[in-house]
Amino acid sequence: MARTVEAMTLTTGRNHSAHPGRRVPTRKVSGGFTLLELILVLALISMTLAMVSPSLRGFFASRQSADAAMRVVSLSRWARSEAVSQGHPCRLNVDPQRRACWVTVQRAGAFVPVDGDPGREIPMPQGAQVRLRTSGSEPTPEYVRFDPSGRSDTAAIEITGQGGEVFLVANASPTEPFRVSGPTKDSQP
């Protein structure tokens, strides 16, 4: 007796031998989301962002001031290193009117801008202010001097952000590196 094996041809895996050649309609079940569910989720996300965005604006402005302070610290480290390694005094210039900082080096008796990134001006973020304070009683110069001996002027560079936060880039003594402290709120009107 010969045995016949019927092949399964449907994708569902069922064998409909009672109705050979007849296709049984199948319903496809999808695991996706409905349009209504997607719209509700987008509405919730939009409302959450609308409530949070005012506080994020201040966060990003504060971060820009903090980044500017860190760039000033990097310039001070480069100026100290350059003064020691090349044997020429360097200056970290601070211009409150232009709201910028940059490095110059003494060559042939005059301070000239440095080639490359360290000589490029670092502008303060929009709305931020910068000023230099020194410990001396003389009028405040517009620069911090770095000597070939590794010493520098004792100074504080104050960066006040648009929101009133103050970052202080300062050294405690002529032999210590500059560091950032802050943010603190500006107490002046």
URPE-V883615 format. One record per residue. N is the residue number from 1. RES is the residue in three letters. SS is DSSP state (H for helix, E for strand, L for the rest). PHI is phi as a letter, one per 30 degrees, with the letter a starting at -180 (none if undefined). D_FIRST is the distance of its C-alpha to the first C-alpha in Angstrom with 2 decimals. Layout:
# URPE-V883615
n=<N,N>
res=<RES,RES>
ss=<SS,SS>
phi=<PHI,PHI>
d_first=<D_FIRST,D_FIRST>
This chain:
# URPE-V883615
n=<1,2,3,4,5,6,7,8,9,10,11,12,13,14,15,16,17,18,19,20,21,22,23,24,25,26,27,28,29,30,31,32,33,34,35,36,37,38,39,40,41,42,43,44,45,46,47,48,49,50,51,52,53,54,55,56,57,58,59,60,61,62,63,64,65,66,67,68,69,70,71,72,73,74,75,76,77,78,79,80,81,82,83,84,85,86,87,88,89,90,91,92,93,94,95,96,97,98,99,100,101,102,103,104,105,106,107,108,109,110,111,112,113,114,115,116,117,118,119,120,121,122,123,124,125,126,127,128,129,130,131,132,133,134,135,136,137,138,139,140,141,142,143,144,145,146,147,148,149,150,151,152,153,154,155,156,157,158,159,160,161,162,163,164,165,166,167,168,169,170,171,172,173,174,175,176,177,178,179,180,181,182,183,184,185,186,187,188,189>
res=<MET,ALA,ARG,THR,VAL,GLU,ALA,MET,THR,LEU,THR,THR,GLY,ARG,ASN,HIS,SER,ALA,HIS,PRO,GLY,ARG,ARG,VAL,PRO,THR,ARG,LYS,VAL,SER,GLY,GLY,PHE,THR,LEU,LEU,GLU,LEU,ILE,LEU,VAL,LEU,ALA,LEU,ILE,SER,MET,THR,LEU,ALA,MET,VAL,SER,PRO,SER,LEU,ARG,GLY,PHE,PHE,ALA,SER,ARG,GLN,SER,ALA,ASP,ALA,ALA,MET,ARG,VAL,VAL,SER,LEU,SER,ARG,TRP,ALA,ARG,SER,GLU,ALA,VAL,SER,GLN,GLY,HIS,PRO,CYS,ARG,LEU,ASN,VAL,ASP,PRO,GLN,ARG,ARG,ALA,CYS,TRP,VAL,THR,VAL,GLN,ARG,ALA,GLY,ALA,PHE,VAL,PRO,VAL,ASP,GLY,ASP,PRO,GLY,ARG,GLU,ILE,PRO,MET,PRO,GLN,GLY,ALA,GLN,VAL,ARG,LEU,ARG,THR,SER,GLY,SER,GLU,PRO,THR,PRO,GLU,TYR,VAL,ARG,PHE,ASP,PRO,SER,GLY,ARG,SER,ASP,THR,ALA,ALA,ILE,GLU,ILE,THR,GLY,GLN,GLY,GLY,GLU,VAL,PHE,LEU,VAL,ALA,ASN,ALA,SER,PRO,THR,GLU,PRO,PHE,ARG,VAL,SER,GLY,PRO,THR,LYS,ASP,SER,GLN,PRO>
ss=<L,L,L,L,L,L,L,L,L,L,L,L,L,L,L,L,H,H,H,L,L,L,L,L,L,L,L,L,L,L,L,L,L,L,H,H,H,H,H,H,H,H,H,H,H,H,H,H,H,H,H,H,H,H,H,H,H,H,H,H,H,H,H,H,H,H,H,H,H,H,H,H,H,H,H,H,H,H,H,H,H,H,H,H,H,H,L,L,L,E,E,E,E,E,E,L,L,L,L,E,E,E,E,E,E,E,E,L,L,E,E,E,E,L,L,L,H,H,H,L,L,E,E,L,L,L,L,L,E,E,E,E,E,E,L,L,L,L,L,L,L,L,E,E,E,E,L,L,L,L,L,E,L,L,E,E,E,E,E,E,L,L,L,L,E,E,E,E,E,E,L,L,L,L,L,L,L,L,E,E,E,E,E,E,E,L,L,L,L>
phi=<none,d,c,c,c,d,d,d,c,d,d,d,i,c,c,c,d,d,b,d,i,c,c,c,d,c,c,d,c,c,c,d,c,d,d,d,d,d,d,d,d,d,d,d,d,d,d,d,d,d,d,d,e,e,d,d,d,d,d,d,d,d,d,d,d,d,d,d,d,d,d,d,d,d,d,d,d,d,d,d,d,d,d,d,d,c,i,b,d,b,b,c,d,b,c,d,d,d,h,a,b,a,c,b,b,d,b,h,i,b,d,b,d,d,d,i,e,d,d,d,d,c,d,d,d,e,i,d,b,b,b,c,b,c,d,d,c,d,e,d,d,c,a,c,c,c,c,d,d,j,d,b,d,d,a,b,c,c,c,c,d,d,d,j,d,c,c,c,c,b,b,d,b,d,c,c,d,d,b,c,b,k,d,b,d,d,c,d,d>
d_first=<0.00,3.74,6.35,9.67,12.95,15.99,19.14,22.31,25.08,27.80,30.57,30.60,27.23,25.85,22.64,23.49,20.17,22.06,24.19,22.47,25.28,27.96,30.15,31.49,35.12,35.94,39.45,40.64,42.77,45.47,47.47,50.72,54.07,55.38,58.42,60.52,59.75,60.73,63.97,64.90,64.41,66.50,69.21,69.38,69.66,72.38,74.42,74.19,75.37,78.18,79.46,79.20,80.47,84.23,84.05,82.02,84.71,87.29,84.92,84.46,88.21,88.94,86.41,88.18,91.50,89.95,88.44,91.87,93.45,90.94,91.68,95.41,94.72,92.85,95.84,98.23,96.23,96.10,99.85,100.73,98.53,99.95,103.54,103.08,101.13,103.26,106.61,107.35,107.86,105.25,105.44,102.86,104.35,103.93,104.97,104.92,105.81,102.94,100.73,99.57,99.73,99.74,100.98,103.93,105.22,108.80,109.41,112.90,114.50,112.45,109.24,106.65,103.08,100.36,97.89,94.24,92.68,95.42,98.02,96.01,97.19,95.06,95.48,95.28,92.71,93.84,96.32,96.85,100.26,101.32,104.61,106.07,108.17,110.02,111.94,115.21,118.10,118.52,116.95,113.19,112.21,109.21,107.43,106.45,107.77,105.80,107.98,107.06,107.88,104.78,106.86,106.66,108.52,107.67,106.30,103.90,102.04,101.21,98.34,98.32,95.20,95.06,94.23,97.20,95.31,97.38,96.06,98.68,98.35,101.02,102.21,104.27,106.39,107.09,104.75,101.75,98.97,98.50,95.96,94.64,95.38,94.44,93.58,96.44,97.73,100.84,103.82,106.03,106.13>
